[in-house]
Amino acid sequence: MNPDDASTPTASGTAPGAVTAADPPAPAGATLRPPRLMVSSRAVAYWTVRAIPGWIVVFGLQVLWWVNDREHDRAHLIGMIVAAVLMAAHLAVMPRWRYRVHRWETTDLAVYTQSGWFNQERRIAPISRIQTVDSQRGPIEQLFGLANVTVTTASAAGPLHIRGLQLDVAQHLVDELTEVTAATEGDAT
């Protein structure tokens, strides 16, 4: 199921898993497991565009090195070729890899997230532990119609971040989590 086509970001169901020591205990029936929903497919283009400025700096430094070196030895040329190959590989692999890894889901009991690409993290936040729900959009994300949702909990592990959601899905998620947490008994600590 493509999350871009999903009418609602809520899903239910559980699977076996374990909660890390840094996270609060999950309510009965909520276990650490892979979330079901993918982020927006637009995130691939966004992550690609965000990676380009770093590569521009790398090539700019290499060009300056080349221009200031009167001998123009082969090491400079080889360095530029290696950087070009690494750039092409990074821009081709990283955004798609992140897209395949980044997942999220909400249930009546918890918010699930999975993120990263080399260092991958899977987290669960019980609804009763949610303190605030925020959304953010940077200028480049606005161009791609994307937004991020941050779920702050009473956890030493810090907030959960769901990055790369379509704007309407992110807004629906913020509204839904705000409503559910307001109706949940407890003090979120």
C-alpha positions as CSV (number, residue, x, y, z in Angstrom):
1,M,0.0,0.0,0.0
2,N,1.4,3.4,-1.0
3,P,1.0,5.9,1.9
4,D,0.4,8.6,-0.7
5,D,-2.9,6.9,-1.5
6,A,-3.8,6.2,2.2
7,S,-6.9,8.0,3.4
8,T,-6.0,7.5,7.0
9,P,-2.6,7.0,8.7
10,T,-4.1,4.8,11.4
11,A,-3.7,1.0,11.4
12,S,-4.0,-1.7,13.9
13,G,-2.4,-5.1,14.7
14,T,0.6,-6.3,16.6
15,A,3.5,-8.6,16.0
16,P,6.2,-10.0,18.3
17,G,9.2,-7.8,19.3
18,A,11.1,-6.4,22.2
19,V,11.2,-2.9,23.7
20,T,14.6,-1.3,24.3
21,A,15.5,-0.3,27.9
22,A,15.6,3.4,27.0
23,D,11.9,3.4,26.1
24,P,9.0,3.2,28.6
25,P,7.2,-0.1,28.9
26,A,4.6,-0.6,26.3
27,P,1.0,-1.2,27.2
28,A,-0.3,-4.7,27.0
29,G,-0.7,-5.7,23.4
30,A,1.8,-3.2,22.0
31,T,5.2,-4.6,21.1
32,L,8.2,-3.3,19.2
33,R,7.7,-4.4,15.7
34,P,8.2,-3.1,12.1
35,P,5.6,-0.3,11.4
36,R,3.4,-0.9,8.4
37,L,3.2,2.5,6.6
38,M,5.9,4.0,4.3
39,V,6.7,7.7,4.1
40,S,5.8,9.6,1.0
41,S,7.5,8.6,-2.2
42,R,8.3,12.3,-2.7
43,A,10.9,11.8,0.1
44,V,13.2,10.1,-2.4
45,A,13.6,13.3,-4.4
46,Y,13.7,15.4,-1.3
47,W,16.6,13.3,0.2
48,T,18.4,13.4,-3.1
49,V,18.2,17.2,-3.4
50,R,19.3,17.6,0.2
51,A,22.4,15.5,-0.4
52,I,23.5,17.6,-3.5
53,P,24.9,20.7,-1.6
54,G,27.4,18.5,0.3
55,W,28.7,17.1,-3.0
56,I,29.0,20.6,-4.4
57,V,31.3,21.5,-1.5
58,V,33.4,18.4,-2.2
59,F,33.8,19.2,-5.9
60,G,34.3,22.9,-5.2
61,L,37.2,22.0,-2.9
62,Q,38.7,19.7,-5.5
63,V,38.4,22.2,-8.2
64,L,40.2,24.8,-6.0
65,W,42.9,22.3,-5.3
66,W,43.2,21.6,-9.0
67,V,43.4,25.3,-10.0
68,N,45.9,26.1,-7.3
69,D,48.2,23.2,-8.1
70,R,50.5,24.2,-11.0
71,E,51.5,20.6,-11.7
72,H,48.0,19.1,-12.1
73,D,49.2,15.6,-11.1
74,R,47.2,12.4,-11.6
75,A,46.3,12.3,-7.9
76,H,43.9,15.2,-8.3
77,L,42.3,13.7,-11.4
78,I,41.9,10.3,-9.6
79,G,40.5,12.1,-6.6
80,M,37.9,13.8,-8.7
81,I,36.9,10.6,-10.5
82,V,36.6,8.7,-7.1
83,A,34.5,11.6,-5.8
84,A,32.3,11.5,-8.9
85,V,31.7,7.7,-8.5
86,L,31.0,8.1,-4.8
87,M,28.6,10.9,-5.4
88,A,26.7,9.0,-8.1
89,A,26.5,5.9,-5.8
90,H,25.4,8.0,-2.8
91,L,22.7,9.9,-4.8
92,A,21.4,6.7,-6.4
93,V,21.4,4.5,-3.3
94,M,20.9,6.5,-0.2
95,P,17.5,8.1,-0.9
96,R,15.9,4.8,-2.1
97,W,17.4,2.9,0.8
98,R,16.1,5.4,3.3
99,Y,12.7,5.2,1.7
100,R,12.6,1.4,2.0
101,V,13.6,1.7,5.7
102,H,11.6,4.7,7.0
103,R,8.2,3.4,8.3
104,W,5.6,4.6,10.7
105,E,2.2,3.6,12.1
106,T,-0.2,4.5,14.9
107,T,-2.6,2.2,16.7
108,D,-5.0,2.8,19.6
109,L,-2.1,1.9,21.9
110,A,1.1,3.3,20.4
111,V,3.1,5.2,17.8
112,Y,5.6,3.1,15.9
113,T,8.6,4.5,14.0
114,Q,11.5,3.0,12.0
115,S,14.2,5.2,10.5
116,G,17.8,5.5,9.3
117,W,19.8,3.9,6.6
118,F,23.1,2.7,8.0
119,N,22.2,3.1,11.6
120,Q,18.6,2.0,11.8
121,E,16.3,2.6,14.8
122,R,12.9,1.2,15.6
123,R,10.9,2.9,18.4
124,I,7.5,2.6,20.0
125,A,5.8,5.3,22.1
126,P,2.7,4.4,24.1
127,I,-0.2,6.8,23.5
128,S,-0.4,7.4,27.2
129,R,3.2,8.7,27.3
130,I,2.8,11.3,24.5
131,Q,3.3,14.9,25.8
132,T,3.3,16.9,22.6
133,V,2.8,16.4,18.9
134,D,4.4,18.9,16.4
135,S,4.9,19.3,12.7
136,Q,7.7,21.0,10.9
137,R,8.4,22.0,7.3
138,G,11.6,23.4,6.0
139,P,11.8,25.4,2.7
140,I,12.9,22.4,0.6
141,E,10.3,20.2,2.2
142,Q,7.7,22.8,1.3
143,L,8.7,22.6,-2.3
144,F,8.1,18.8,-2.2
145,G,4.8,19.1,-0.3
146,L,6.4,17.2,2.7
147,A,6.2,17.6,6.5
148,N,7.8,16.0,9.5
149,V,5.9,15.0,12.7
150,T,7.7,15.0,16.1
151,V,6.1,13.0,18.9
152,T,7.5,14.1,22.3
153,T,7.2,11.5,25.1
154,A,8.2,11.1,28.7
155,S,11.1,8.9,27.5
156,A,14.9,9.3,28.1
157,A,15.3,8.2,24.4
158,G,13.9,11.5,23.3
159,P,11.1,12.3,20.8
160,L,10.0,10.1,17.9
161,H,10.4,11.7,14.4
162,I,8.4,10.7,11.4
163,R,10.1,12.4,8.4
164,G,9.0,12.7,4.8
165,L,5.2,12.6,5.2
166,Q,2.9,14.2,2.7
167,L,1.6,17.5,4.1
168,D,-2.1,16.3,4.4
169,V,-1.1,13.0,6.0
170,A,1.2,14.8,8.5
171,Q,-1.6,17.2,9.4
172,H,-4.1,14.4,9.8
173,L,-1.7,12.5,12.0
174,V,-1.0,15.6,14.2
175,D,-4.8,16.1,14.6
176,E,-5.5,12.5,15.3
177,L,-2.7,12.1,17.9
178,T,-3.7,15.3,19.6
179,E,-7.3,14.2,19.9
180,V,-6.4,10.6,21.1
181,T,-3.8,11.8,23.7
182,A,-6.2,14.4,25.0
183,A,-8.8,11.7,25.6
184,T,-6.2,9.3,27.1
185,E,-6.2,9.0,30.9
186,G,-2.8,9.5,32.6
187,D,-0.3,12.3,33.0
188,A,2.1,11.2,30.2
189,T,5.1,10.8,32.6
